[in-house]
Amino acid sequence: MTTTQPAAPHVAFLGLGAMGGAMAAHLVRSGFAVCGYDVSPAAIQRLQDAGGRGAEHPAAAASEAPLLLIMVATAEQVEGVLFGPHGAATALARGATVMLCSTVPPAYVQGLAQRLTERGIALLDAPVSGGVARAADGGLTIMASGSAAAFAACESVFAALSSKVYRLGEAPGIGSSVKMINQLLAGVHIAAAAEAMALAARAGLDAQVVFEVISNSAGASWMFTNRVPHMLTGDYTPHSALDIFVKDLGIVLDTGTALRFPLPVASAAHQMFLMGAAAGLGRQDDAAVVKVYEQVAGIQVSRQAENA
């Protein structure tokens, strides 16, 4: 007697950059049939090399998919892949679910959920944290909110992609609000790490020793231990681009303005990333914000590490 193997779960994936590409490839390795789209042909090719399928536009990727994951950079890009020319929303059937992993304003997510509901499509507000390495090995943290049905549709993806899922409630926007708080802290910590290491270099300290001491002291943070090695080696390959924190801290500040809530520390960090972007560093790794201090002070953190 022969047995029929169950079909691989079918998902569509829009946004195959550093994070999205790693997530999509891990889903393929986890047994999912993934059809993806990105504006970059090279990103689509990487998914195909990993065993997934590429699509010529968002609608083609979403066709017949019961679950669509979106991991693009901005709310404007979410609009484009869903409602622009050949938008995925036109191809999704009633009863489908969109799992939105992008970091976007909470108010935008609330409006998007309403528009998708009118089409019979559920939305799970599910931003992620953990970086490219955790995306590639299924160790992400997911902070999610949405209906019970939307959660149920995403359970198999949760199991593949995450080590921790926070179920934050039914209202879309809660997940994005929690991610916004995370990004406030992450951006401030990166800017503070850059400032501290630049001061160490200006003081003539051994940058590598400073890093080792702080990593084992009360001043350490996850961002310090993760990003300072980029500064020490001078390797700014964009695992997470500096421009992302211009956007994410902008979301934080816009929300603070709407709530009439002061955010002086987040504002100072935002200005540092804006200075980096203005200096042409926006496409480099976010740790390149240290170059702003290097240029102002006439020092080089990586050179201090090399000469130590």
N, C-alpha and C positions, 0 to 999 in steps of 0.2 A: 504494500500500500504506500503510495507516495503522498507526501504532505506538501501543501503550497506555502511557500514562505510569505509572511505578511509583507505588503508593500511598504517601502520606506516612507516615513512621514514626509509630506511635501510642504516646504515652506518657500516663500519668496523673500528676497533680501535686497533692500535698496540702500546703497551707500557702502562701498567696499574699500574705504580708505584704511588707515592704519588699524583703527579699532574694528570697524565693520568687516574688513577683510579677514582679520584674525578670528572674529566671531563666526563668520560664515564658513571659513575653512574648518573650524572646530566642529561645527554642526555636521559638515560632510563626514568628518572622521567619526562622528558619533552615530552615523547611520541615517542621517536625514538626506532627502533629495532636495538640494538647494538650487534654485534658479535665481540669479542675481543680476542687478544692473548698477552701473556707475557711469558717470560722465567720462571717466578715464578708461580707454580701451585696455590699458595695461593692467588696471585693477580687475577688469572682467577676465582677462587672460589668466591672472593669478588664481582666480576662483576656479576657472576651468582646469588649470594645472593641478589643483587640489582635488579635482573630481566632481566639481559642481558644473552647472550649466550657466552660460551667459545669455542675456537677452538684449534685444536691440533698443528697447525703451522700457520705462516702468510698467506700462500696461501689459506688455508681453511677459515680463517677469511675474506679474501678479495673476495672470490668467489661470483660472482654475485652482489657485492656491487658497486653502482655507485659512492660512495664517501668513501675514505679511509683517516682516520686521523692517524697521526704518532706523538707520544709523547715519544720517547726514549731519552736517555741522550746525545749520541754523534753521530757524522757523521759516525763513524764506525758501530754503531748499526743501523743507518738508512740503510747503505749499506747491512747489514746482513738481515734485515727484508724485504727489497725490492728485493735484488738480490742474497742472499745466498741460501742455500738448502731450498726448499719449500718457496722461496721468493714470496712476494705478487705481484710483478710486472708480474709474469707469469700468475696470475689468474685474473688480472684486464682486463676488456674488453676495446677495443678502445672506446674513448669517456668518460671514467671514469676520476675522478679527485682525486688527492692526495693533502690533506691539511697538510702541514708539519709544526707542531707546535714546534718542537725541536729547541734548541739554538745550531746552527752549523755555521761554517764559511761561510760568504757570497759567497766566490768563489766556495765552494762546492755546494751551492744551484744553482748557475748558471750552473754548469756542469750537475747537476742532472736534471734540467729542460730540458736541451737539450736531454739527454738520454730518458727521459720519453716522450718528444714530438715525438721522433722517433718511439715510440710504440703507438702513438695516445692517450697518456694520458696527461692531463693538470696538472700543478703543481701550487698550491697557496702557496707562501712563507708566512707563517702566524705564527710567534712566538708569544707567549703570556706572559703576566705579571700579577701578582696579588696574587700569592701564592695559597696554597691548599684551604684556606677558600673561596677565591673568585672563585676558580675552582668549588668548591662544590655547590655554590649558584648562579652560572651563572653571576658573576660580573667581569670577566676577561677583561683586555685590550688586544686587538689583533692588531698587527701592520703588515699589509698585503700588498703584491704586487703580481701581476699576471695578466693574461688576463681577459677581461670582462667575458668570458665564465667560467673561474675558479671562479671568484667572484660570479657569478650567481649560480653556483653549491653549494656554501657554505653559501648562505644567511640564510637558515633555521637553520644551525648550529651556525652562528653568533648570531642570535636572541636568541638561547637557552643558549649559553655559555658566552656571553659578555655584558658588559654595555657600552663599547666603542670600535668601530672598526675604525682604521685609514687606509684609502685607499691611499697607498703611490705611486702608479704608476703601470705600466705594467711589468716592468722588474723584474724577480726573482732575489733575492739578496738584494733588497732595504729593505724589511721587516727585514731580518736578520742583515743588517747593522745598522738599527735603534735599534734593540734589543741589538746589541753589545754595542752601546753607553749607553743604559740603564744598561747593566751589568757592564760596567766600573764604573758607578756611584754607583750602588748597592753594588758592592764588596768593593769599597773604603769606602763607608759609614759604612758598617759592620765592617771593619777593624778599622776605626777611632772611631766608637762607643766602640769597645772592648778596644782600647788604652785609651780612655777617662775614661771609667769606672774602668779600672785597675789602672790608675793614681789616681783616686778618692779614691780607696781602699788603695793604698800605702800611701796617704796623711791622712788616718784615717778618711775620711769623711763618713757620713751616705749615703750609696749607694742608698737607696730607695729615700731619699730626693733629692739627686743629680739628679736621674732619673726624678723625678717630676718637679724639677726646669727647667732642660734642655728641657723637653717635652713641656714646655710653654715658651720657650725662643728661641732666634734666632739660636742657635746651633742645634736645633732639625732637624731630617729628618724622613722620613717614616721608613727607616730601623732602626734608633735609637729607635723610639717608639715601633717598632714591635719586634726587636731582644733583646734589653736590658732586658726585662722581663725574657727571657730565661736565661740570665746570672745571674739575681738576684735570681732566684729560683734554679739554677743549673740543670735545666731540659733540656737536649740536645737531646731529642727525635727528630729524623731527619725529620723535615718538609721540609727542603731543605738541602741536605748534603754538608758538607764543601768541599768535592771533586768536587762538581759542580762548585765552584768558582775557583778551580785550573784549571779546563777546560775552563770556560768562560773567565776569565782574560787572560788565555793563548791565546784564540782566539783574544782578544783585542791586546795583545802584538805582535802576529804574523802579524796581519793586520798593526799595526804601523810600524813594520819592513819592510813589503812589500811597504808601502807608504813613507818610510823614514821619519817617524814622531815620535818625542820623546814622551815617556809616563812615566815620572819618578814617578808620583804619583800612577798610575795603577801598575807599576812594583813593587813598595814598598808593595802595598796591596797584589799582587800576591805572593811575597816572604813570607808574613805572613801566607797566606793560605797554601803555600808549607811547611812551618815549621809545621803547624798544621797537615798536611797529613803525614809528616815524623815522627811526634810524635804519629801516630796511631789514629788520630782524624778524618780521612777522611770520615768515615761513620756516624759520629755524625752530629748534626745540625750545620749549618755554624756559628752560634753564638759561638760555641766552640772554635773559633779562640782566644777568650779571655783567654783560658787556656795556650796559649803560653806565654802571659804576666804574668799570675799567676805563671807559673813555673819559669820564669826568675827572677821575683821580690819576690817570696816567699810569695805571698798574695793570697787571695781568695775573689772574688767579692761577691759570694753568701753568704759567711760567714759574710762579712761586713753587708749585708742586714739583715741577721738573728739576728746579735748581736746588731743591731741599736735599 
